[in-house]
Amino acid sequence: MHYDYLIAGTGLFGAVFAHEMNKRGKKVLLVEKKDHIAGNIYTENEMGINVHRFGAHIFHTSDKEVWDYVNQFAQFNHYINSPVAVYKDELYNMPFNMNTFSKMWNIKTPAQAKEIIAAQIAELNITEPKNLEEQALSLVGRDVYEKLVKGYTEKQWGRDCKDLPSFIIKRLPLRFTFDNNYFNDPYQGIPKGGYTQIVEKLLEGCTVLTGISYQDFCAENVKKPSGEQDSWDRLLYTGMIDEYFGYCYGELEYRSLRFETECLPEEDNYQGNAVVNYTEREIPYTRIIEHKHFEFGNQKGTVITREYPAAWQKGDEPYYPINDEKNGQLYARYAELAAKEQNVLFGGRLGQYKYYDMDKVIRAALDMVQSEL
């Protein structure tokens, strides 16, 4: 078969691009190394609950066009992300807001909260932060940092805050209102029935092969008799850009994650919230997700997932690019190679070595479609 586009990866970027090109009469083939479509937004029904297999995915955007676009493929509920943080035997609302400060200091007014935070920052007298710890302390003071930032951040990165560069935390928003809405975006929610259905609809009319990487697909294709080989005009590669080039300049760095999912058929409500963060470094996981609360489920039983940050090694699932100076310089070298590739596009979190929220993935894919047209 001959295709207009071969797309490596069936995550959100590849699926949106495939849908738009197929809609315009292009013949599209997608190959996916996982044994299922949808990449890391894959959801799977278990005990009547849509389980986010690769961590919580909460859709939020300020882009009305993207919101209208994704609502073509699913009906979204009105879920608002309002995580709870656990520090020792204390519970705090997130993000840092008046509910947080009232619990932490037994106060009532924004003026009282501002006064306490300002006094702690002044006492530290940090004028030029040399590391992440000093940067965070200079933004929120000692109490918020020690209870809600330090341990969680050290688990995420696998290093002490004193050993992390200050630029990782440019700002830590402090809200002096009683508002637990984590995001400021006007459009927020979770698709009723999970995310996998969205990708299924996006890929209607396209040819999809799962359980095979782009590299293995090409290797097997070459072995076919010349008259039976598949061919394509252009490639969209959404995998790791360094892998595409055979790691010729070395490996870009990532942080990975490990998930432990547990079905609790006799427990109807494990923690009372979809997302509960654990901010002590001594507790190895960063958060527990209770999936039924994303869709306000009241069915019998529940499913929870503990999320463990992990060091990344080649072969592991790469979740978060480490966008420090060293990796930025290395990516720039790969980007130069990518620009010279004929009829090859690089997209998504791995292809562009950039952390994307879901709405930004859709926007970037739609923009690439327009560039192609």
C-alpha positions as CSV (number, residue, x, y, z in Angstrom):
1,M,0.0,0.0,0.0
2,H,1.1,3.6,-0.6
3,Y,0.2,6.2,2.0
4,D,0.3,10.0,2.0
5,Y,1.4,9.9,5.6
6,L,3.0,7.4,7.9
7,I,2.5,8.5,11.5
8,A,4.6,7.0,14.3
9,G,2.5,7.1,17.5
10,T,-1.2,7.2,18.2
11,G,-1.1,9.7,21.0
12,L,-3.1,12.9,20.9
13,F,-0.7,14.7,18.5
14,G,-0.5,11.9,16.0
15,A,-4.3,11.2,16.2
16,V,-5.4,14.8,15.7
17,F,-3.0,15.1,12.7
18,A,-4.2,11.8,11.2
19,H,-7.8,12.8,11.6
20,E,-7.4,16.1,9.9
21,M,-5.4,14.6,7.0
22,N,-7.8,11.7,6.6
23,K,-10.7,14.2,6.6
24,R,-9.0,15.9,3.6
25,G,-8.8,12.7,1.6
26,K,-5.2,11.7,2.6
27,K,-4.4,8.1,3.1
28,V,-2.9,7.6,6.6
29,L,-1.1,4.7,8.3
30,L,-0.3,4.9,12.0
31,V,2.1,2.5,13.8
32,E,2.1,2.3,17.6
33,K,4.6,0.5,19.8
34,K,2.2,0.1,22.7
35,D,-0.4,-2.7,22.4
36,H,-3.2,0.0,22.4
37,I,-3.9,3.4,20.9
38,A,-4.1,6.7,22.7
39,G,-0.6,6.8,24.1
40,N,-0.5,8.1,27.7
41,I,-4.1,9.4,27.7
42,Y,-5.3,5.8,27.4
43,T,-8.2,5.0,29.7
44,E,-9.5,1.5,30.3
45,N,-12.8,0.5,31.9
46,E,-12.4,-1.6,35.1
47,M,-15.2,-2.4,37.5
48,G,-17.3,0.1,35.5
49,I,-14.7,2.9,36.2
50,N,-12.6,4.6,33.6
51,V,-9.0,4.2,34.8
52,H,-6.3,6.6,33.7
53,R,-3.6,4.0,33.1
54,F,-0.8,6.5,32.8
55,G,-1.6,9.1,35.4
56,A,-4.4,11.7,35.9
57,H,-5.3,13.6,32.7
58,I,-7.5,16.6,33.4
59,F,-8.5,18.6,30.4
60,H,-8.3,22.3,30.8
61,T,-7.8,25.1,28.3
62,S,-8.4,28.8,27.6
63,D,-8.4,28.1,23.9
64,K,-12.1,28.1,22.8
65,E,-11.3,26.6,19.4
66,V,-9.5,23.7,21.0
67,W,-12.3,23.2,23.5
68,D,-14.9,23.1,20.7
69,Y,-12.7,20.8,18.7
70,V,-12.3,18.1,21.4
71,N,-16.0,18.3,22.3
72,Q,-16.8,16.9,18.9
73,F,-15.5,13.6,20.1
74,A,-16.8,13.3,23.6
75,Q,-19.2,14.9,26.1
76,F,-17.2,16.5,28.9
77,N,-18.4,16.8,32.5
78,H,-17.8,19.7,34.8
79,Y,-15.0,18.2,36.8
80,I,-12.7,20.8,38.5
81,N,-9.3,19.7,39.7
82,S,-9.1,20.5,43.4
83,P,-6.3,18.3,44.9
84,V,-5.7,17.7,48.6
85,A,-2.2,17.6,50.0
86,V,-1.2,15.3,52.9
87,Y,1.7,16.4,55.1
88,K,2.2,14.0,58.1
89,D,-1.2,14.1,59.8
90,E,-2.3,17.4,58.3
91,L,-4.5,18.0,55.2
92,Y,-4.2,21.1,53.0
93,N,-6.1,22.3,50.0
94,M,-4.3,22.9,46.7
95,P,-3.3,25.2,45.1
96,F,-2.0,27.5,47.8
97,N,-5.0,29.6,48.7
98,M,-6.9,31.0,51.7
99,N,-8.2,27.5,52.6
100,T,-4.5,26.4,52.8
101,F,-3.4,29.4,54.8
102,S,-6.4,29.3,57.2
103,K,-5.6,25.7,58.1
104,M,-1.9,26.2,58.3
105,W,-1.9,29.3,60.5
106,N,-5.5,29.5,62.0
107,I,-6.2,32.8,60.3
108,K,-9.2,34.3,58.5
109,T,-8.2,37.2,56.2
110,P,-5.9,37.7,53.2
111,A,-4.1,40.5,55.0
112,Q,-3.1,38.1,57.8
113,A,-1.8,35.5,55.3
114,K,0.1,38.1,53.3
115,E,1.7,39.4,56.5
116,I,2.9,36.0,57.6
117,I,4.3,35.1,54.2
118,A,6.0,38.5,53.8
119,A,7.6,38.2,57.2
120,Q,9.0,34.8,56.5
121,I,10.4,35.9,53.2
122,A,12.0,39.0,54.7
123,E,13.5,37.0,57.6
124,L,15.3,34.7,55.1
125,N,16.8,37.7,53.2
126,I,17.4,35.7,50.0
127,T,18.3,38.2,47.2
128,E,19.8,36.0,44.6
129,P,18.5,32.4,44.8
130,K,21.3,29.9,44.1
131,N,19.2,26.8,43.8
132,L,15.6,25.6,43.8
133,E,15.2,25.6,47.6
134,E,16.3,29.3,47.9
135,Q,14.1,30.2,44.9
136,A,11.0,28.6,46.5
137,L,11.7,30.0,50.0
138,S,12.0,33.5,48.4
139,L,8.5,33.0,46.8
140,V,6.4,31.4,49.5
141,G,8.3,31.5,52.8
142,R,9.4,28.6,55.1
143,D,6.1,27.0,56.1
144,V,4.5,26.5,52.7
145,Y,7.9,25.4,51.3
146,E,8.6,22.9,54.0
147,K,5.2,21.3,54.2
148,L,4.0,21.5,50.6
149,V,6.9,22.0,48.2
150,K,10.1,20.5,49.4
151,G,9.4,16.8,49.8
152,Y,7.1,16.6,46.7
153,T,9.6,18.3,44.5
154,E,12.5,16.1,45.7
155,K,10.5,13.0,45.0
156,Q,9.6,14.3,41.5
157,W,13.2,15.0,40.6
158,G,15.0,12.4,42.7
159,R,17.4,15.1,44.1
160,D,17.5,17.5,47.0
161,C,16.1,20.9,46.3
162,K,19.5,22.4,47.2
163,D,20.9,20.4,44.2
164,L,18.3,21.5,41.7
165,P,18.6,24.7,39.6
166,S,16.5,27.7,40.6
167,F,14.9,28.1,37.2
168,I,12.8,25.0,37.6
169,I,10.4,27.0,39.8
170,K,9.9,30.4,38.1
171,R,6.8,31.1,40.2
172,L,4.6,29.5,42.8
173,P,1.2,31.1,42.6
174,L,-0.3,32.2,45.9
175,R,-4.1,32.9,45.9
176,F,-5.6,35.0,48.5
177,T,-9.1,33.8,47.9
178,F,-10.9,30.7,49.1
179,D,-10.7,29.0,45.7
180,N,-9.5,25.4,45.3
181,N,-9.8,25.4,41.5
182,Y,-6.3,24.3,40.5
183,F,-6.5,25.8,37.0
184,N,-7.5,29.2,35.9
185,D,-8.7,28.1,32.5
186,P,-12.4,28.7,31.7
187,Y,-12.9,25.4,30.0
188,Q,-12.3,22.3,32.2
189,G,-13.6,18.8,32.5
190,I,-13.2,15.0,32.0
191,P,-14.7,13.2,29.0
192,K,-17.6,11.0,30.0
193,G,-16.5,7.5,29.2
194,G,-12.7,8.2,29.2
195,Y,-10.1,9.4,26.7
196,T,-9.7,6.3,24.6
197,Q,-13.0,6.9,22.8
198,I,-11.8,10.3,21.6
199,V,-8.7,8.7,19.9
200,E,-10.9,5.9,18.5
201,K,-13.1,8.5,16.8
202,L,-10.1,10.6,15.6
203,L,-8.6,7.5,13.9
204,E,-11.7,6.3,12.1
205,G,-10.9,5.7,8.5
206,C,-7.2,5.4,9.1
207,T,-5.1,2.2,9.1
208,V,-3.7,1.5,12.6
209,L,-1.0,-1.1,13.6
210,T,-0.4,-1.5,17.3
211,G,2.3,-3.5,19.1
212,I,5.1,-2.4,16.7
213,S,7.5,0.4,16.8
214,Y,8.3,2.6,13.9
215,Q,11.8,1.2,13.7
216,D,10.6,-2.4,13.7
217,F,7.9,-1.6,11.2
218,C,10.5,-0.2,8.8
219,A,12.8,-3.2,9.4
220,E,10.0,-5.6,8.6
221,N,8.9,-3.6,5.6
222,V,12.3,-3.7,4.0
223,K,12.3,-7.5,4.2
224,K,9.2,-7.8,2.1
225,P,9.5,-8.4,-1.6
226,S,9.8,-5.0,-3.4
227,G,6.3,-5.3,-4.9
228,E,4.8,-5.8,-1.4
229,Q,6.5,-3.1,0.5
230,D,4.5,-0.2,2.0
231,S,5.5,3.3,1.0
232,W,4.6,6.8,2.0
233,D,5.2,10.4,1.0
234,R,5.8,11.9,4.4
235,L,6.5,10.8,7.9
236,L,5.2,12.3,11.2
237,Y,7.4,11.1,14.0
238,T,6.0,11.6,17.5
239,G,8.5,9.3,19.3
240,M,11.8,10.4,20.9
241,I,13.8,12.6,18.5
242,D,17.1,11.2,19.8
243,E,15.9,7.7,19.2
244,Y,15.0,8.6,15.6
245,F,18.6,9.6,15.0
246,G,20.0,6.5,16.7
247,Y,21.2,8.6,19.7
248,C,24.0,9.8,17.6
249,Y,24.7,12.8,19.9
250,G,23.8,10.9,23.1
251,E,20.6,10.5,25.0
252,L,18.3,13.3,26.1
253,E,17.2,12.9,29.7
254,Y,13.7,12.4,31.1
255,R,12.0,11.6,34.4
256,S,9.8,8.5,34.3
257,L,6.9,7.2,36.4
258,R,5.8,3.9,37.8
259,F,2.1,3.2,38.6
260,E,0.6,0.7,41.1
261,T,-3.1,0.3,40.4
262,E,-5.3,-1.5,43.0
263,C,-8.9,-2.6,42.6
264,L,-10.9,-2.3,45.9
265,P,-14.2,-4.0,45.2
266,E,-15.4,-3.7,48.8
267,E,-14.3,0.0,49.2
268,D,-16.8,2.5,47.7
269,N,-14.8,5.6,48.5
270,Y,-11.1,5.3,49.4
271,Q,-10.0,8.9,49.9
272,G,-13.0,11.2,49.0
273,N,-11.1,13.0,46.2
274,A,-9.8,12.2,42.8
275,V,-6.2,13.5,43.5
276,V,-4.4,13.4,46.9
277,N,-0.8,14.5,47.0
278,Y,1.7,13.2,49.6
279,T,4.3,15.8,50.2
280,E,6.7,14.1,52.6
281,R,9.8,12.8,50.9
282,E,9.7,9.7,53.2
283,I,6.5,8.5,51.5
284,P,7.7,7.1,48.1
285,Y,4.7,8.0,46.0
286,T,3.8,11.5,45.1
287,R,0.0,11.0,44.9
288,I,-2.9,8.6,44.9
289,I,-5.5,8.9,42.2
290,E,-9.0,7.6,42.9
291,H,-10.4,7.3,39.3
292,K,-14.2,7.1,40.0
293,H,-14.2,10.7,41.3
294,F,-13.2,12.1,37.9
295,E,-16.6,11.1,36.7
296,F,-18.5,11.5,40.0
297,G,-19.0,7.7,40.1
298,N,-21.2,6.1,42.7
299,Q,-20.8,2.5,41.6
300,K,-19.8,-0.2,44.1
301,G,-16.1,-0.6,44.5
302,T,-13.2,1.7,43.6
303,V,-9.9,1.8,41.8
304,I,-6.8,3.7,43.1
305,T,-3.4,4.3,41.6
306,R,-0.2,5.2,43.4
307,E,2.2,7.2,41.3
308,Y,5.9,6.8,41.9
309,P,8.5,9.1,40.3
310,A,11.4,7.2,38.8
311,A,14.8,7.7,37.2
312,W,14.7,7.2,33.4
313,Q,16.9,4.7,31.5
314,K,16.7,3.8,27.9
315,G,13.8,1.5,27.4
316,D,11.7,3.1,30.1
317,E,8.6,5.2,29.3
318,P,9.8,8.9,29.1
319,Y,7.3,11.2,30.7
320,Y,8.9,14.5,31.5
321,P,11.7,16.1,29.5
322,I,14.4,17.6,31.7
323,N,14.6,21.0,30.1
324,D,17.8,22.2,31.7
325,E,20.7,23.9,29.9
326,K,22.6,20.7,29.1
327,N,19.6,19.0,27.6
328,G,18.5,22.1,25.8
329,Q,21.8,22.3,24.0
330,L,21.6,18.6,23.1
331,Y,18.1,18.9,21.8
332,A,19.1,21.9,19.6
333,R,21.7,19.7,17.9
334,Y,19.0,17.1,17.2
335,A,16.6,19.8,16.0
336,E,19.2,20.9,13.5
337,L,19.3,17.3,12.1
338,A,15.5,17.2,12.1
339,A,15.3,20.4,10.0
340,K,17.5,18.7,7.3
341,E,15.3,15.6,7.1
342,Q,13.3,15.5,3.8
343,N,9.6,14.8,4.2
344,V,9.8,14.1,7.9
345,L,7.9,16.0,10.6
346,F,8.5,15.8,14.3
347,G,5.7,16.5,16.7
348,G,4.5,16.1,20.3
349,R,6.2,15.9,23.7
350,L,8.9,13.5,22.6
351,G,9.4,14.6,19.0
352,Q,9.8,18.2,20.2
353,Y,11.3,17.5,23.6
354,K,8.8,19.7,25.3
355,Y,6.2,19.2,28.1
356,Y,2.8,19.8,26.6
357,D,-0.6,20.0,28.3
358,M,-3.3,18.2,26.3
359,D,-4.8,21.4,24.8
360,K,-1.4,22.6,23.7
361,V,-0.8,19.2,22.0
362,I,-4.1,19.7,20.0
363,R,-3.2,23.2,19.2
364,A,0.3,22.3,18.0
365,A,-1.1,19.4,15.9
366,L,-3.7,21.7,14.2
367,D,-1.0,24.3,13.5
368,M,1.1,21.6,11.9
369,V,-1.8,20.6,9.7
370,Q,-2.2,24.1,8.6
371,S,1.5,24.4,7.8
372,E,1.2,21.2,5.7
373,L,-1.8,22.5,3.8
